[in-house]
Amino acid sequence: MTPPIDHTDVGAYVLGVLDAHEAEAFEAHLLGCELCQAELKSLSALPDLLDELREPPSAPAPVAVEMPRLLDEVAARRRRRRIVTWVAAAVATIAIIAGPIVTAALTATDPNVVAFPDGVPKLTGSGPTGANIELTVQEKGWGSDVVLSLKGVRGPEKCELIAVGKNGQEATVNSWLVPSWGYGVPGWPQPLMMRGGAAMKPGDIAKFEVRTLDKKVLVSVPA
């Protein structure tokens, strides 16, 4: 029987805690799951950071970014798996002593990390379907730079963020796929965070809408 796959298995896979059958099932799942692929990239440095708690400091190895190379490296680490109790102790030690270092390493090495800019007011709104949105808008020479956080949506669904101008014109800020487990919901509390741009100045925008590709409005927020 194929072991059930959970998206939280990424950390266990990187640390080599999964058994052979679980690892094989997860690798098959990984090939078709962009979310787990992105998570694997962000966690690929974790085993080296664990080693640094036990070994003298040395020059950090570059984080792999190609999926085949990542799989090869993780497989090699799995072949020399640590004892599970040692892993648990090491993770606990990191949480107490080196938490900020790990956080900085994982975020600094992942170019896809998106965060709200400091000091920029947030626009917020809620929709009838339970969707919640936060976004910031900054004026640029080419238009508006937008950072979005979206919660309370389930998939599978295809969505887009639309800037609606005061003159009625529209511009697509960004579009994305919502996986079946969703974003910012029970069982998957992480919000969707992304950045996009609109060819409109902030003063020309009347509102932002998150829509499905069949034009259903999930949530709207005045600009």
HUHUFEN-V439181 format. One record per residue. N is the residue number from 1. RES is the residue in one small letter. PHI is phi in whole degrees, 0 to 359 (999 if undefined). Layout:
n: [N:N]
res: [RES:RES]
phi: [PHI:PHI]
This chain:
n: [1:2:3:4:5:6:7:8:9:10:11:12:13:14:15:16:17:18:19:20:21:22:23:24:25:26:27:28:29:30:31:32:33:34:35:36:37:38:39:40:41:42:43:44:45:46:47:48:49:50:51:52:53:54:55:56:57:58:59:60:61:62:63:64:65:66:67:68:69:70:71:72:73:74:75:76:77:78:79:80:81:82:83:84:85:86:87:88:89:90:91:92:93:94:95:96:97:98:99:100:101:102:103:104:105:106:107:108:109:110:111:112:113:114:115:116:117:118:119:120:121:122:123:124:125:126:127:128:129:130:131:132:133:134:135:136:137:138:139:140:141:142:143:144:145:146:147:148:149:150:151:152:153:154:155:156:157:158:159:160:161:162:163:164:165:166:167:168:169:170:171:172:173:174:175:176:177:178:179:180:181:182:183:184:185:186:187:188:189:190:191:192:193:194:195:196:197:198:199:200:201:202:203:204:205:206:207:208:209:210:211:212:213:214:215:216:217:218:219:220:221:222:223]
res: [m:t:p:p:i:d:h:t:d:v:g:a:y:v:l:g:v:l:d:a:h:e:a:e:a:f:e:a:h:l:l:g:c:e:l:c:q:a:e:l:k:s:l:s:a:l:p:d:l:l:d:e:l:r:e:p:p:s:a:p:a:p:v:a:v:e:m:p:r:l:l:d:e:v:a:a:r:r:r:r:r:r:i:v:t:w:v:a:a:a:v:a:t:i:a:i:i:a:g:p:i:v:t:a:a:l:t:a:t:d:p:n:v:v:a:f:p:d:g:v:p:k:l:t:g:s:g:p:t:g:a:n:i:e:l:t:v:q:e:k:g:w:g:s:d:v:v:l:s:l:k:g:v:r:g:p:e:k:c:e:l:i:a:v:g:k:n:g:q:e:a:t:v:n:s:w:l:v:p:s:w:g:y:g:v:p:g:w:p:q:p:l:m:m:r:g:g:a:a:m:k:p:g:d:i:a:k:f:e:v:r:t:l:d:k:k:v:l:v:s:v:p:a]
phi: [999:288:297:294:255:237:293:281:289:301:298:296:294:298:280:81:277:294:282:300:292:296:296:296:295:293:297:295:295:299:300:246:240:295:297:291:298:295:295:297:300:290:262:295:273:300:302:293:293:297:298:294:286:249:238:301:302:215:298:293:282:295:281:290:239:274:302:300:292:300:298:297:293:295:298:296:295:294:293:247:304:281:292:303:295:293:299:300:294:294:297:297:297:298:300:274:260:246:307:299:293:297:300:296:294:291:282:290:268:254:290:268:293:239:219:293:291:291:76:257:301:262:262:229:197:232:246:294:272:99:288:233:232:230:207:240:229:235:285:234:298:266:148:233:265:239:246:240:235:232:230:75:234:238:240:289:203:247:230:210:259:245:267:255:284:295:267:91:289:234:221:279:279:193:220:199:258:261:292:300:282:84:225:63:229:306:93:211:286:294:282:279:240:205:240:206:215:232:277:219:283:306:291:264:263:271:196:241:229:264:235:281:290:266:78:284:275:274:198:226:220:294:273]
